[in-house]
């Protein structure tokens, strides 16, 4: 059953709005999404139309910060809703500039 984090008290780090394109890689498959917000411990993206992954599935995120900078981190799927997908980084990450 999809889970949604609507309770701010459950967040371990403050989130900031941040927009960029995200490539979500899972094995040999990939999905393209748009970043909604980010924190040091995770992020939220739009849910791709062809989304087929489940909570806890391991992925690698590639955030296309700009044409010269790509940020990458392993981050299993933490939650899924009809419109969004949340990821929790395996280790805290610096926020994009």
Secondary structure, DSSP 8 states (H G I E B T S, - for coil): -------GGG-SS--EE---EEEEEETTEEEEEEEEEE-SSEEEEE--TT----TT---EEEEE-SSS-EEEEEEEEEEE-SSEEEEEESS------
